Structures are given as C-alpha cells and as structure tokens.
C-alpha cells in the first residue's frame, strides 16, 4: 500500500454538523475523481464516532454506508484510504484537559466501547486491501501517555483477530507531536505505522486562527524570516510557541524542520516502523507566497527521510486546498508533491 502523498477529507464526517444533508452534499464521487487527477495516491478520511454508532454504542449502519461509499470510490480511482477515528466516545482532542468529558483513559467501560468500535470497523473493511486504520486522532494529555500505550495494545490485538494484514496507524500524545513518538512502545505486530502531525512554527501555520486565542489577533507572520523573529513573537504565546523558543536551529527553514522531524525519525527507527505524517498545512490567513515556501521546505525534508504524508485539507476548514486563497499556488503545490 502506498501512502506517499495524500490529502485529508476534513469536515466531511468529522468536525461538522452530523446530518444526512451534510454527508450527501459535502463530498461526492467527483471530488474523489478530482483528488486522483491531482496526483494524490491516498486520502485520509476523518470520522467521528457519531457517524458509526449512537450514544449507546449501537451501530449506525447508515453511517457505515457513507464510509463504505468513499472506500469504494477510492478503489475505483486507484486511491488508498486511511480511516481515521477523529473523535471517539469519551475522547475529543478539542476537550483536551477536561476530565469530565475526556474519560476514555480513566473508564474501563469506555475503553471497551472504543475497542468494540474498532472491531466493527475491522469487520467491515478487513478485506479491503487499499484501506488502513488510524486508531485515534491527537491524544493530548501528558498523563495519558501510558494509558494510551495500553489501549493501543488492546485495540491492535482485537483488530488483528479480524484484519491480520491491514496497516494500523497511531501517534503519540500532545496532538501527535514529533516529540512524543518516543513514548510509544515498540510494536509486536507488523504493518504498524507511527504518525505525527506537523504545523511548526505554529505562529505561521495557524496565524489569526480563531480557535487558538493566543495567536488569533496576530498581524501577518512571514516565512521563513530569522529565528530571532520567531523566538520574539513565539515567546508571548506560551506553550504553543515553546518548540520554536527551545529549538537549537540557527535558521528558520529546512534546518528547523529537520531538527523537529528528526525526533520522529529516530523514534520510528528505534521502534522498527515506517513514519507517516497524517496532517500538515497552513491556514488560509497566511501570506500565500510564504505558504508555498513553507510547503516546499517541508516537502524537501519529508523526501529526505522518506516520510509519506497527507495535507490538511481538501476543502473549507480554514485550510482548504481547493479554496480561493490557494488558487495562485495550487498548481505549484501539485507539481511539488507529484515530483519523482
């Protein structure tokens, strides 16, 4: 299975209004055909648990039908597909730190429900050789690192009883940080991929993001600029700017990106697994030419280390590649990702 250059289908079955009207309208087969024509080899389909089961854990076959039609569309277009559980019952990265809402890692019954959902997914798609499973998007809290390892092991064992060869993907804590892959246990199984997300420097990729209060009101941030420029502007935003402030790199660009990515590369090598970046991208508020430069540098580093990836995201969601903001550089980006 090739997972070299792909694109996310964010906002379709996740982070959306969950209704048949939305599911029917947001993504059509023509979109999958277009993605294939753009040169991508896979899509990453984010799915909230609400699509697949109700609040009591009962299966929503109509929800599985929407996933299945995308799986079939991808097969017809020669695309592989990653089924990413973006939100689980009892765990949502948007509720990071809320112990009343995020109970997955403290409640055995909720963990059992998590495993059971993956059993259902495996039963539906075990025989589809172009499908990969991603266990859970962006576990955040540091105190959940070991509990996450235990749940991974239990879930992988359950999946393997049904889908012996399907690729299974998972990442570390702190929003799939490059720095936390080293906390994952070495897998016992084959066909395991470690994943990370890459949005550094966050000050650039998420500038003016309304959901990140510390940078929602920033002026235009340019890339690459000097490291001192980024350190000075990252210091006031606290934790979200910490990576830049602590970096050893003298220059912002491929040197900085390499320093970040090397932590993930080393962790994957030590665990004997392949490395995959499930999300990377730049908000549609950033200067567009600087955005092209960032993507070029990231692609250079990813190619250096043989890292497959999926850009965030196809449409809308403040990062939509086919949106008006990206029009001036879209063709250049596709040439970048399609080069051999």
Secondary structure, 3 states (H helix, E strand, C coil): CCCCEEEECCCCECCCCCCHHHHHHHCCHHHHHHHHHCCCCEEEEEEEHHHHECCCCCECHHHHHHHHHHHHHHHHCCCEEEEEEEEECCECHHHCCCCCCCCCCCCHHHHHHHHHHHHHHHHHHCCCCCEEEECCCCCCCHHHHHHHHHHHHHHHHHHHCCCCCCCEEEECHHHHCHHHHHHCCCCCCCCEEEEEEECCCHHHHCCCCCCCHHHCCCCCCCCCCEHHHHHHHHHCCHHHHHHHHHCCCCECCHHHHHHHHHHHHHHHHHHCCEEEEEEECCCCCCCHHHHHHHHHHHHHHHHHCCCEEEECCCCCCCCCCCCHHHCCCHHHHHHHHHCC
